[in-house]
Amino acid sequence: MKILFPQILFQIINFSIVMGALWYLLYKPVIKIFAARAKRIEEGQKAAQEAIAQQEKIEEMKEKAQYKLQQKSAAEMKKVVAEAEKQKLSIIAQAQREAASEIAKMKENWELEKSEQARQVNQQLIEAVIATTQKVIGVKLDDKSHRQLIDQELNTILKSI
């Protein structure tokens, strides 16, 4: 086997032409496709990071809004409790006034009943004294003199009590 230098040179030239054609026709387009794909992947990662950042901001805003709502509801609850306490005190005061009014009416009725009973007892006592006086003295006195006599005796008894 003989090594022919022109044949090797021809093979090198052929190989170089094939390599140049492959490089130009295949390698450059494949590299462009890979570069475009890498660029899309990088953009997708940036978009994902931005979406995560936005989601975190949204969560933070939700938490702030929820905290504000809790603060407002707590403030409203305090207002409602204060209003209820005022109404409670008002109702209690009104009930006390009504109870005092009822007690005053009951005392007045009791006083009226007491004076009526005292008057009835006094009338019965007068009638008993008149009847007793008539039996003891044997003389019937008129109502005016009886009443004066009885009033004097009652005043004497009341002073001694």
Residue frames as qw, qx, qy, qz and C-alpha x, y, z in Angstrom:
[[0.000, 0.884, 0.467, 0.000, 0.00, 0.00, 0.00],
 [0.443, 0.194, 0.049, 0.874, 1.27, 3.13, -1.08],
 [0.077, -0.763, -0.399, 0.503, 0.41, 6.43, 0.41],
 [0.374, 0.490, 0.369, 0.695, -0.28, 8.90, -2.24],
 [0.193, -0.314, -0.279, 0.887, 0.10, 12.41, -1.14],
 [0.217, -0.073, -0.330, -0.916, -2.25, 13.95, -3.76],
 [0.484, -0.394, -0.730, -0.279, -4.96, 11.52, -2.75],
 [0.405, -0.452, -0.573, 0.551, -4.59, 12.56, 0.92],
 [0.045, -0.176, -0.004, 0.983, -4.66, 16.16, -0.09],
 [0.347, -0.221, -0.577, -0.706, -7.82, 15.50, -2.16],
 [0.494, -0.454, -0.738, 0.068, -9.40, 13.75, 0.85],
 [0.283, -0.361, -0.386, 0.800, -8.51, 16.68, 3.13],
 [0.133, 0.025, -0.230, -0.964, -10.06, 19.15, 0.68],
 [0.452, -0.327, -0.705, -0.438, -13.19, 16.96, 0.35],
 [0.459, -0.448, -0.672, 0.371, -13.44, 16.64, 4.10],
 [0.149, -0.251, -0.184, 0.938, -13.02, 20.42, 4.51],
 [0.274, -0.127, -0.428, -0.852, -15.76, 21.11, 1.94],
 [0.516, -0.415, -0.728, -0.176, -18.14, 18.64, 3.62],
 [0.407, -0.404, -0.536, 0.620, -17.30, 20.11, 7.02],
 [0.010, -0.105, 0.035, 0.994, -17.85, 23.67, 5.77],
 [0.397, -0.256, -0.561, -0.680, -21.17, 22.72, 4.20],
 [0.538, -0.443, -0.711, 0.097, -22.31, 20.90, 7.35],
 [0.304, -0.305, -0.385, 0.816, -21.16, 23.78, 9.49],
 [0.130, 0.037, -0.169, -0.976, -22.96, 26.33, 7.36],
 [0.501, -0.209, -0.572, -0.615, -26.10, 24.29, 6.67],
 [0.685, -0.402, -0.607, -0.038, -26.53, 22.43, 9.97],
 [0.522, -0.205, -0.482, 0.673, -24.36, 23.80, 12.77],
 [0.001, -0.104, 0.058, -0.993, -25.38, 27.50, 12.48],
 [0.523, -0.363, -0.366, -0.678, -29.16, 26.82, 12.36],
 [0.713, -0.356, -0.592, 0.119, -28.95, 24.34, 15.25],
 [0.392, -0.105, -0.378, 0.832, -26.96, 26.88, 17.31],
 [0.208, -0.229, -0.107, -0.945, -29.55, 29.57, 16.50],
 [0.659, -0.394, -0.513, -0.384, -32.37, 27.21, 17.57],
 [0.657, -0.291, -0.548, 0.429, -30.53, 26.39, 20.82],
 [0.197, 0.035, -0.209, 0.957, -29.87, 30.09, 21.48],
 [0.405, -0.324, -0.263, -0.814, -33.53, 30.96, 20.86],
 [0.725, -0.383, -0.564, -0.103, -34.63, 28.10, 23.12],
 [0.528, -0.167, -0.467, 0.689, -32.21, 29.22, 25.86],
 [0.039, -0.167, 0.032, -0.985, -33.55, 32.76, 25.52],
 [0.586, -0.383, -0.407, -0.587, -37.19, 31.52, 25.83],
 [0.710, -0.322, -0.579, 0.238, -36.26, 29.43, 28.88],
 [0.342, -0.046, -0.328, 0.879, -34.56, 32.44, 30.47],
 [0.278, -0.259, -0.143, -0.914, -37.61, 34.64, 29.75],
 [0.690, -0.379, -0.544, -0.292, -39.88, 31.94, 31.21],
 [0.607, -0.249, -0.541, 0.527, -37.79, 31.83, 34.37],
 [0.090, 0.070, -0.155, 0.981, -37.93, 35.63, 34.68],
 [0.485, -0.324, -0.334, -0.740, -41.70, 35.56, 34.16],
 [0.713, -0.353, -0.605, 0.033, -42.04, 32.81, 36.80],
 [0.438, -0.147, -0.436, 0.772, -39.96, 34.85, 39.26],
 [0.151, -0.167, -0.040, -0.974, -42.09, 37.93, 38.56],
 [0.624, -0.362, -0.499, -0.481, -45.25, 35.87, 39.03],
 [0.651, -0.307, -0.593, 0.360, -43.94, 34.55, 42.35],
 [0.219, -0.031, -0.263, 0.939, -43.06, 38.11, 43.44],
 [0.368, -0.257, -0.243, -0.860, -46.54, 39.31, 42.44],
 [0.686, -0.367, -0.607, -0.162, -48.14, 36.40, 44.29],
 [0.509, -0.226, -0.519, 0.648, -46.14, 37.31, 47.41],
 [0.031, -0.080, 0.060, -0.995, -47.28, 40.94, 47.06],
 [0.545, -0.325, -0.449, -0.629, -50.87, 39.80, 46.67],
 [0.672, -0.344, -0.630, 0.181, -50.58, 37.60, 49.77],
 [0.331, -0.115, -0.366, 0.862, -49.06, 40.49, 51.70],
 [0.249, -0.182, -0.147, -0.940, -51.88, 42.80, 50.56],
 [0.638, -0.366, -0.593, -0.328, -54.44, 40.17, 51.57],
 [0.579, -0.295, -0.583, 0.488, -52.89, 39.89, 55.03],
 [0.108, -0.013, -0.178, 0.978, -52.87, 43.69, 55.41],
 [0.432, -0.266, -0.347, -0.789, -56.48, 43.92, 54.30],
 [0.676, -0.366, -0.638, -0.051, -57.48, 41.12, 56.65],
 [0.437, -0.198, -0.481, 0.734, -55.63, 42.82, 59.52],
 [0.110, -0.099, -0.013, -0.989, -57.40, 46.11, 58.73],
 [0.578, -0.331, -0.511, -0.544, -60.75, 44.33, 58.65],
 [0.632, -0.335, -0.634, 0.294, -60.00, 42.75, 62.01],
 [0.231, -0.087, -0.300, 0.921, -59.06, 46.15, 63.40],
 [0.326, -0.196, -0.228, -0.896, -62.28, 47.67, 62.04],
 [0.655, -0.359, -0.602, -0.281, -64.39, 44.83, 63.36],
 [0.521, -0.261, -0.580, 0.569, -62.73, 45.12, 66.78],
 [0.019, -0.004, -0.131, 0.991, -63.42, 48.85, 66.80],
 [0.499, -0.258, -0.416, -0.715, -67.02, 48.27, 65.73],
 [0.648, -0.325, -0.685, 0.075, -67.37, 45.61, 68.43],
 [0.320, -0.172, -0.459, 0.811, -66.10, 48.08, 71.04],
 [0.229, -0.104, -0.101, -0.963, -68.61, 50.67, 69.81],
 [0.616, -0.292, -0.577, -0.450, -71.43, 48.15, 69.94],
 [0.575, -0.291, -0.662, 0.383, -70.43, 47.03, 73.43],
 [0.129, -0.086, -0.282, 0.947, -70.27, 50.66, 74.60],
 [0.408, -0.175, -0.301, -0.844, -73.68, 51.35, 73.04],
 [0.656, -0.311, -0.672, -0.147, -75.11, 48.23, 74.68],
 [0.431, -0.216, -0.572, 0.664, -73.67, 49.32, 78.02],
 [0.112, -0.029, 0.062, -0.991, -75.28, 52.76, 77.62],
 [0.576, -0.238, -0.472, -0.624, -78.61, 51.16, 76.76],
 [0.609, -0.259, -0.720, 0.208, -78.26, 48.81, 79.72],
 [0.228, -0.158, -0.440, 0.854, -77.66, 51.73, 82.08],
 [0.310, -0.092, -0.169, -0.931, -80.56, 53.63, 80.54],
 [0.637, -0.266, -0.627, -0.360, -82.88, 50.65, 80.93],
 [0.516, -0.253, -0.670, 0.470, -81.75, 50.10, 84.52],
 [0.039, -0.066, -0.246, 0.966, -82.28, 53.79, 85.33],
 [0.474, -0.164, -0.346, -0.793, -85.72, 53.73, 83.74],
 [0.651, -0.280, -0.702, -0.062, -86.62, 50.54, 85.64],
 [0.364, -0.195, -0.567, 0.713, -85.44, 52.15, 88.89],
 [0.190, -0.030, 0.027, -0.981, -87.56, 55.24, 88.20],
 [0.610, -0.216, -0.513, -0.564, -90.58, 53.07, 87.44],
 [0.600, -0.251, -0.715, 0.255, -89.94, 50.99, 90.57],
 [0.163, -0.114, -0.411, 0.890, -89.63, 54.15, 92.67],
 [0.387, -0.111, -0.203, -0.892, -92.86, 55.45, 91.16],
 [0.671, -0.245, -0.647, -0.267, -94.61, 52.16, 91.91],
 [0.475, -0.199, -0.653, 0.555, -93.24, 52.16, 95.46],
 [0.060, 0.011, 0.199, -0.978, -94.49, 55.74, 95.95],
 [0.556, -0.180, -0.391, -0.711, -97.92, 54.77, 94.64],
 [0.665, -0.238, -0.706, 0.045, -97.99, 51.72, 96.89],
 [0.296, -0.131, -0.535, 0.780, -96.96, 53.82, 99.91],
 [0.272, -0.070, -0.025, -0.959, -99.63, 56.37, 99.07],
 [0.666, -0.217, -0.544, -0.461, -102.25, 53.63, 98.74],
 [0.580, -0.189, -0.705, 0.362, -101.03, 52.09, 101.99],
 [0.081, -0.044, -0.362, 0.928, -101.24, 55.46, 103.74],
 [0.474, -0.141, -0.232, -0.837, -104.76, 55.95, 102.39],
 [0.709, -0.224, -0.647, -0.167, -105.79, 52.48, 103.51],
 [0.446, -0.116, -0.625, 0.630, -104.16, 53.04, 106.89],
 [0.131, -0.017, 0.209, -0.969, -105.96, 56.36, 107.39],
 [0.612, -0.174, -0.413, -0.652, -109.23, 54.79, 106.21],
 [0.674, -0.211, -0.698, 0.120, -108.78, 51.89, 108.65],
 [0.251, -0.075, -0.503, 0.824, -107.87, 54.32, 111.44],
 [0.344, -0.106, -0.053, -0.931, -110.99, 56.34, 110.63],
 [0.699, -0.212, -0.560, -0.391, -113.12, 53.19, 110.64],
 [0.565, -0.176, -0.680, 0.432, -111.56, 52.04, 113.95],
 [0.034, 0.008, -0.305, 0.952, -112.09, 55.53, 115.36],
 [0.522, -0.172, -0.268, -0.792, -115.74, 55.47, 114.20],
 [0.721, -0.226, -0.649, -0.090, -116.26, 52.03, 115.72],
 [0.410, -0.098, -0.587, 0.691, -114.60, 53.18, 118.95],
 [0.201, -0.109, 0.097, -0.969, -116.82, 56.25, 119.03],
 [0.666, -0.222, -0.427, -0.570, -119.91, 54.12, 118.55],
 [0.679, -0.185, -0.674, 0.227, -118.75, 51.71, 121.27],
 [0.217, -0.024, -0.451, 0.865, -118.00, 54.57, 123.67],
 [0.404, -0.179, -0.102, -0.891, -121.42, 56.14, 122.97],
 [0.742, -0.247, -0.546, -0.301, -123.14, 52.85, 123.61],
 [0.587, -0.145, -0.622, 0.497, -121.10, 52.27, 126.78],
 [0.031, 0.091, -0.262, 0.960, -121.67, 55.83, 127.97],
 [0.552, -0.266, -0.270, -0.743, -125.41, 55.49, 127.49],
 [0.766, -0.265, -0.585, -0.024, -125.43, 52.29, 129.50],
 [0.493, -0.097, -0.518, 0.692, -123.22, 53.69, 132.28],
 [0.060, -0.019, 0.180, -0.982, -124.79, 57.13, 132.57],
 [0.178, 0.490, 0.835, -0.175, -128.21, 56.00, 131.58],
 [0.242, 0.790, 0.167, -0.538, -128.72, 59.25, 129.67],
 [0.681, 0.427, 0.416, 0.425, -128.60, 59.62, 125.94],
 [0.186, -0.639, 0.121, 0.737, -126.32, 62.49, 124.86],
 [0.618, 0.750, 0.066, -0.226, -126.58, 64.16, 121.50],
 [0.879, 0.309, 0.053, 0.360, -123.97, 63.40, 118.79],
 [0.269, 0.812, -0.200, 0.478, -122.16, 66.71, 119.16],
 [0.471, -0.723, 0.395, -0.314, -121.52, 66.36, 122.88],
 [0.962, -0.112, 0.239, 0.066, -120.62, 62.69, 122.45],
 [0.750, 0.528, -0.043, 0.397, -118.09, 63.52, 119.80],
 [0.011, 0.834, -0.323, 0.448, -116.49, 66.23, 121.92],
 [0.724, -0.538, 0.376, -0.213, -116.25, 63.90, 124.87],
 [0.959, 0.108, 0.200, 0.172, -114.82, 61.11, 122.75],
 [0.552, 0.713, -0.145, 0.407, -112.34, 63.40, 121.03],
 [0.256, -0.806, 0.397, -0.357, -111.07, 64.64, 124.38],
 [0.845, -0.346, 0.400, -0.080, -110.62, 61.10, 125.63],
 [0.888, 0.373, 0.103, 0.247, -108.95, 59.96, 122.41],
 [0.295, 0.824, -0.273, 0.399, -106.53, 62.87, 122.54],
 [0.527, -0.674, 0.444, -0.265, -105.71, 61.97, 126.13],
 [0.939, -0.063, 0.333, 0.053, -105.10, 58.33, 125.12],
 [0.736, 0.599, -0.006, 0.316, -103.01, 59.29, 122.12],
 [0.017, 0.861, -0.366, 0.353, -100.86, 61.64, 124.23],
 [0.683, -0.529, 0.476, -0.164, -100.21, 58.93, 126.74],
 [0.940, 0.180, 0.240, 0.164, -99.14, 56.47, 124.04]]
